[in-house]
Amino acid sequence: MSDAYHQLLDATIQHLEDLKSRGVRHVAIEPETLRALAQSATRIAAPPPELRSSRREEAQTFQPTAAKPPTQNVQSLLTSAATNTGSPVVAAPFSSEAKASAFAALRERALACVKCPHLASSRKNVVFGVGSIDAQLMFVGEAPGADEDEQGEPFVGKAGQLLTKIIQATGLSRADVYIANILKCRPDTSGQTAGNRKPTSDEMATCIPYLHEQIDLIRPKVIVALGGTAVEGLLGKTIGITKLRGTWKTYRGTPLMPTYHPAYLLRNQSLSEKRRVWEDMLAVMEKLEMPVSEKQRNFFLKA
């Protein structure tokens, strides 16, 4: 094998080890690439014809044939894996039944999770997520509140009701999208009878592998991060949602739109703030190549 091949192979292995350390369970490989890898492996593993000859022929001096360079598909795979750390990391395409089974297994693991003992002891329900596992659009919030903890479903309180209206304004329904949070458990509020607290960095880091697997299985075309904490959990950004909202980012190879959390709009109901969130959603609709009517374009504009 050439030095270039081994360099690419080493870089690929290192890249995959890095992904594994970050909780990634699957990577995408196209069927034709798998075939190319299998063919290449056969050529490498097969002994030269001389070794399969008779003993008399084996006694003769022979020159082993040089190994063939990797096919273009294999070369492309190695180069991409070694140099493009921002590429999407998703499960390879498989049947809808297998996908549903994998998602159900993931849900069961999340529901039984006790990695954060203080959260596990105080929660009423694990809030796994809701919506279509084939959704093109995924919303990611911060963490469950009291209503969500009670019902076991994300965004069902007043903020959730507003999110539902926003989704419906795009022409979609909650059943068409997928909604999840950085944290699957409500942050404990010891000594408090009401209110919520922000998840800690350790809590987010512990729980986010579940979200990674959800994204890997759903494979949304666009992710919307709702609020500064969601953006911090996904991107590690702490510069504030005001500066980040409305600007496209990339998360695990998927376009990501940061915008205000619906709870913010409940506190600040000015037309200008509603318009900012709606402009973010218009950008999402355009990214998804959804039809946008003139009426939709004019939502929350002053008469």
Contacts in CASP RR format, 6 or more apart in sequence:
PFRMAT RR
TARGET T0000
AUTHOR 0000-0000-0000
METHOD contacts of the structure
MODEL  1
MSDAYHQLLDATIQHLEDLKSRGVRHVAIEPETLRALAQSATRIAAPPPE
LRSSRREEAQTFQPTAAKPPTQNVQSLLTSAATNTGSPVVAAPFSSEAKA
SAFAALRERALACVKCPHLASSRKNVVFGVGSIDAQLMFVGEAPGADEDE
QGEPFVGKAGQLLTKIIQATGLSRADVYIANILKCRPDTSGQTAGNRKPT
SDEMATCIPYLHEQIDLIRPKVIVALGGTAVEGLLGKTIGITKLRGTWKT
YRGTPLMPTYHPAYLLRNQSLSEKRRVWEDMLAVMEKLEMPVSEKQRNFF
LKA
1 44 0 8 1.000
1 67 0 8 1.000
2 69 0 8 1.000
5 69 0 8 1.000
5 70 0 8 1.000
5 78 0 8 1.000
8 75 0 8 1.000
8 78 0 8 1.000
8 79 0 8 1.000
8 82 0 8 1.000
9 78 0 8 1.000
11 78 0 8 1.000
11 81 0 8 1.000
11 82 0 8 1.000
11 83 0 8 1.000
12 77 0 8 1.000
12 78 0 8 1.000
12 81 0 8 1.000
12 82 0 8 1.000
15 81 0 8 1.000
15 82 0 8 1.000
15 85 0 8 1.000
16 27 0 8 1.000
16 81 0 8 1.000
18 85 0 8 1.000
19 27 0 8 1.000
19 89 0 8 1.000
22 212 0 8 1.000
23 209 0 8 1.000
23 212 0 8 1.000
24 89 0 8 1.000
24 212 0 8 1.000
24 216 0 8 1.000
25 91 0 8 1.000
25 213 0 8 1.000
25 216 0 8 1.000
26 89 0 8 1.000
26 90 0 8 1.000
26 91 0 8 1.000
26 92 0 8 1.000
26 216 0 8 1.000
27 81 0 8 1.000
27 89 0 8 1.000
27 90 0 8 1.000
27 92 0 8 1.000
28 88 0 8 1.000
28 89 0 8 1.000
28 90 0 8 1.000
28 91 0 8 1.000
28 92 0 8 1.000
28 93 0 8 1.000
29 37 0 8 1.000
29 77 0 8 1.000
29 92 0 8 1.000
30 92 0 8 1.000
32 73 0 8 1.000
33 73 0 8 1.000
33 74 0 8 1.000
33 76 0 8 1.000
33 77 0 8 1.000
36 71 0 8 1.000
36 73 0 8 1.000
36 74 0 8 1.000
36 77 0 8 1.000
37 73 0 8 1.000
37 74 0 8 1.000
37 77 0 8 1.000
39 71 0 8 1.000
40 68 0 8 1.000
40 70 0 8 1.000
40 71 0 8 1.000
40 74 0 8 1.000
43 67 0 8 1.000
43 68 0 8 1.000
44 67 0 8 1.000
48 62 0 8 1.000
48 64 0 8 1.000
48 65 0 8 1.000
50 57 0 8 1.000
50 58 0 8 1.000
50 62 0 8 1.000
50 64 0 8 1.000
51 58 0 8 1.000
69 75 0 8 1.000
70 78 0 8 1.000
80 87 0 8 1.000
81 87 0 8 1.000
86 250 0 8 1.000
86 252 0 8 1.000
86 253 0 8 1.000
87 253 0 8 1.000
88 219 0 8 1.000
88 252 0 8 1.000
88 253 0 8 1.000
88 254 0 8 1.000
89 216 0 8 1.000
89 252 0 8 1.000
89 253 0 8 1.000
90 215 0 8 1.000
90 216 0 8 1.000
90 217 0 8 1.000
90 219 0 8 1.000
91 99 0 8 1.000
91 102 0 8 1.000
91 216 0 8 1.000
91 217 0 8 1.000
91 219 0 8 1.000
96 134 0 8 1.000
99 133 0 8 1.000
99 217 0 8 1.000
100 133 0 8 1.000
102 217 0 8 1.000
103 133 0 8 1.000
103 214 0 8 1.000
103 217 0 8 1.000
106 210 0 8 1.000
106 213 0 8 1.000
106 214 0 8 1.000
106 217 0 8 1.000
107 128 0 8 1.000
109 210 0 8 1.000
110 126 0 8 1.000
110 128 0 8 1.000
110 184 0 8 1.000
110 210 0 8 1.000
111 126 0 8 1.000
111 128 0 8 1.000
113 120 0 8 1.000
113 126 0 8 1.000
113 184 0 8 1.000
113 207 0 8 1.000
113 210 0 8 1.000
114 120 0 8 1.000
115 206 0 8 1.000
115 207 0 8 1.000
116 185 0 8 1.000
116 203 0 8 1.000
116 206 0 8 1.000
116 207 0 8 1.000
118 188 0 8 1.000
119 183 0 8 1.000
119 185 0 8 1.000
119 186 0 8 1.000
119 187 0 8 1.000
119 188 0 8 1.000
119 203 0 8 1.000
120 185 0 8 1.000
121 188 0 8 1.000
122 185 0 8 1.000
122 186 0 8 1.000
122 188 0 8 1.000
122 190 0 8 1.000
123 149 0 8 1.000
123 185 0 8 1.000
123 186 0 8 1.000
123 188 0 8 1.000
124 149 0 8 1.000
124 150 0 8 1.000
124 152 0 8 1.000
124 186 0 8 1.000
125 149 0 8 1.000
125 150 0 8 1.000
125 151 0 8 1.000
125 152 0 8 1.000
126 152 0 8 1.000
126 184 0 8 1.000
126 185 0 8 1.000
127 144 0 8 1.000
127 148 0 8 1.000
127 149 0 8 1.000
127 152 0 8 1.000
127 153 0 8 1.000
127 154 0 8 1.000
127 181 0 8 1.000
127 184 0 8 1.000
127 185 0 8 1.000
127 186 0 8 1.000
128 152 0 8 1.000
128 180 0 8 1.000
128 184 0 8 1.000
128 210 0 8 1.000
129 153 0 8 1.000
129 154 0 8 1.000
129 178 0 8 1.000
129 179 0 8 1.000
129 180 0 8 1.000
129 181 0 8 1.000
129 214 0 8 1.000
130 153 0 8 1.000
130 154 0 8 1.000
130 174 0 8 1.000
130 178 0 8 1.000
130 179 0 8 1.000
130 180 0 8 1.000
131 174 0 8 1.000
131 175 0 8 1.000
131 176 0 8 1.000
131 177 0 8 1.000
131 178 0 8 1.000
131 179 0 8 1.000
132 175 0 8 1.000
132 176 0 8 1.000
132 177 0 8 1.000
132 178 0 8 1.000
133 178 0 8 1.000
133 217 0 8 1.000
133 218 0 8 1.000
134 218 0 8 1.000
135 176 0 8 1.000
135 177 0 8 1.000
135 178 0 8 1.000
135 218 0 8 1.000
135 220 0 8 1.000
136 220 0 8 1.000
136 221 0 8 1.000
136 222 0 8 1.000
136 288 0 8 1.000
137 172 0 8 1.000
137 176 0 8 1.000
137 177 0 8 1.000
137 178 0 8 1.000
137 220 0 8 1.000
137 221 0 8 1.000
137 222 0 8 1.000
137 223 0 8 1.000
137 224 0 8 1.000
137 284 0 8 1.000
137 288 0 8 1.000
138 177 0 8 1.000
138 178 0 8 1.000
138 179 0 8 1.000
138 180 0 8 1.000
138 215 0 8 1.000
138 218 0 8 1.000
138 220 0 8 1.000
138 222 0 8 1.000
138 223 0 8 1.000
138 224 0 8 1.000
139 155 0 8 1.000
139 163 0 8 1.000
139 167 0 8 1.000
139 177 0 8 1.000
139 178 0 8 1.000
139 179 0 8 1.000
139 180 0 8 1.000
139 223 0 8 1.000
139 224 0 8 1.000
139 226 0 8 1.000
140 180 0 8 1.000
140 181 0 8 1.000
140 182 0 8 1.000
140 211 0 8 1.000
140 223 0 8 1.000
140 224 0 8 1.000
140 225 0 8 1.000
140 226 0 8 1.000
140 230 0 8 1.000
140 234 0 8 1.000
141 154 0 8 1.000
141 155 0 8 1.000
141 179 0 8 1.000
141 180 0 8 1.000
141 181 0 8 1.000
141 182 0 8 1.000
141 225 0 8 1.000
141 226 0 8 1.000
141 227 0 8 1.000
141 229 0 8 1.000
141 230 0 8 1.000
141 261 0 8 1.000
142 181 0 8 1.000
142 182 0 8 1.000
142 183 0 8 1.000
142 198 0 8 1.000
142 199 0 8 1.000
142 226 0 8 1.000
142 227 0 8 1.000
142 228 0 8 1.000
142 229 0 8 1.000
142 230 0 8 1.000
142 261 0 8 1.000
143 181 0 8 1.000
143 182 0 8 1.000
143 183 0 8 1.000
143 185 0 8 1.000
143 186 0 8 1.000
143 187 0 8 1.000
143 196 0 8 1.000
143 199 0 8 1.000
143 229 0 8 1.000
144 152 0 8 1.000
144 154 0 8 1.000
144 181 0 8 1.000
144 183 0 8 1.000
144 184 0 8 1.000
144 185 0 8 1.000
144 186 0 8 1.000
145 157 0 8 1.000
145 186 0 8 1.000
145 195 0 8 1.000
145 196 0 8 1.000
146 186 0 8 1.000
146 194 0 8 1.000
146 195 0 8 1.000
146 196 0 8 1.000
147 156 0 8 1.000
147 157 0 8 1.000
148 154 0 8 1.000
148 155 0 8 1.000
148 156 0 8 1.000
148 157 0 8 1.000
148 186 0 8 1.000
149 185 0 8 1.000
149 186 0 8 1.000
154 179 0 8 1.000
154 180 0 8 1.000
154 181 0 8 1.000
155 163 0 8 1.000
155 164 0 8 1.000
155 179 0 8 1.000
155 262 0 8 1.000
158 263 0 8 1.000
158 266 0 8 1.000
159 261 0 8 1.000
159 262 0 8 1.000
159 263 0 8 1.000
159 266 0 8 1.000
160 262 0 8 1.000
162 262 0 8 1.000
162 265 0 8 1.000
162 266 0 8 1.000
163 179 0 8 1.000
163 226 0 8 1.000
163 262 0 8 1.000
164 174 0 8 1.000
166 262 0 8 1.000
166 277 0 8 1.000
166 278 0 8 1.000
166 281 0 8 1.000
167 173 0 8 1.000
167 174 0 8 1.000
167 176 0 8 1.000
167 177 0 8 1.000
169 278 0 8 1.000
169 281 0 8 1.000
169 296 0 8 1.000
169 299 0 8 1.000
170 281 0 8 1.000
170 284 0 8 1.000
170 285 0 8 1.000
170 290 0 8 1.000
170 296 0 8 1.000
171 290 0 8 1.000
178 214 0 8 1.000
178 218 0 8 1.000
178 220 0 8 1.000
180 211 0 8 1.000
180 214 0 8 1.000
181 211 0 8 1.000
181 230 0 8 1.000
182 199 0 8 1.000
182 204 0 8 1.000
182 207 0 8 1.000
182 208 0 8 1.000
182 211 0 8 1.000
182 229 0 8 1.000
182 230 0 8 1.000
182 233 0 8 1.000
182 234 0 8 1.000
183 199 0 8 1.000
183 203 0 8 1.000
183 204 0 8 1.000
183 207 0 8 1.000
184 207 0 8 1.000
184 210 0 8 1.000
185 207 0 8 1.000
186 196 0 8 1.000
187 196 0 8 1.000
187 197 0 8 1.000
187 198 0 8 1.000
187 199 0 8 1.000
187 200 0 8 1.000
187 203 0 8 1.000
188 197 0 8 1.000
189 195 0 8 1.000
189 196 0 8 1.000
189 197 0 8 1.000
198 229 0 8 1.000
199 207 0 8 1.000
199 229 0 8 1.000
204 232 0 8 1.000
204 233 0 8 1.000
208 233 0 8 1.000
212 252 0 8 1.000
215 223 0 8 1.000
215 251 0 8 1.000
215 252 0 8 1.000
215 254 0 8 1.000
216 252 0 8 1.000
220 254 0 8 1.000
221 254 0 8 1.000
221 255 0 8 1.000
221 287 0 8 1.000
221 288 0 8 1.000
222 254 0 8 1.000
222 255 0 8 1.000
222 256 0 8 1.000
222 257 0 8 1.000
222 284 0 8 1.000
222 287 0 8 1.000
222 288 0 8 1.000
223 234 0 8 1.000
223 251 0 8 1.000
223 254 0 8 1.000
223 255 0 8 1.000
223 256 0 8 1.000
223 257 0 8 1.000
224 256 0 8 1.000
224 257 0 8 1.000
224 258 0 8 1.000
224 259 0 8 1.000
224 280 0 8 1.000
224 281 0 8 1.000
224 284 0 8 1.000
225 231 0 8 1.000
225 234 0 8 1.000
225 235 0 8 1.000
225 251 0 8 1.000
225 256 0 8 1.000
225 257 0 8 1.000
225 258 0 8 1.000
225 259 0 8 1.000
226 259 0 8 1.000
226 260 0 8 1.000
226 261 0 8 1.000
226 262 0 8 1.000
227 241 0 8 1.000
227 258 0 8 1.000
227 259 0 8 1.000
227 260 0 8 1.000
227 261 0 8 1.000
227 264 0 8 1.000
228 240 0 8 1.000
228 241 0 8 1.000
228 244 0 8 1.000
228 258 0 8 1.000
228 261 0 8 1.000
230 258 0 8 1.000
230 261 0 8 1.000
231 237 0 8 1.000
231 240 0 8 1.000
231 241 0 8 1.000
231 244 0 8 1.000
231 258 0 8 1.000
232 238 0 8 1.000
234 251 0 8 1.000
234 256 0 8 1.000
235 249 0 8 1.000
235 251 0 8 1.000
235 256 0 8 1.000
235 258 0 8 1.000
237 244 0 8 1.000
241 258 0 8 1.000
241 259 0 8 1.000
241 260 0 8 1.000
241 261 0 8 1.000
244 258 0 8 1.000
245 258 0 8 1.000
245 259 0 8 1.000
245 260 0 8 1.000
245 276 0 8 1.000
245 277 0 8 1.000
245 280 0 8 1.000
246 257 0 8 1.000
246 258 0 8 1.000
246 259 0 8 1.000
246 276 0 8 1.000
246 279 0 8 1.000
246 280 0 8 1.000
246 283 0 8 1.000
247 258 0 8 1.000
248 255 0 8 1.000
248 256 0 8 1.000
248 257 0 8 1.000
248 283 0 8 1.000
248 287 0 8 1.000
249 255 0 8 1.000
249 256 0 8 1.000
249 257 0 8 1.000
249 258 0 8 1.000
250 256 0 8 1.000
255 287 0 8 1.000
257 280 0 8 1.000
257 283 0 8 1.000
257 284 0 8 1.000
257 287 0 8 1.000
258 280 0 8 1.000
259 276 0 8 1.000
259 277 0 8 1.000
259 280 0 8 1.000
259 281 0 8 1.000
260 273 0 8 1.000
260 276 0 8 1.000
260 277 0 8 1.000
264 273 0 8 1.000
265 273 0 8 1.000
265 274 0 8 1.000
265 277 0 8 1.000
271 300 0 8 1.000
271 302 0 8 1.000
274 300 0 8 1.000
275 299 0 8 1.000
275 300 0 8 1.000
275 301 0 8 1.000
278 299 0 8 1.000
278 300 0 8 1.000
282 292 0 8 1.000
282 296 0 8 1.000
282 297 0 8 1.000
285 292 0 8 1.000
285 296 0 8 1.000
286 292 0 8 1.000
END
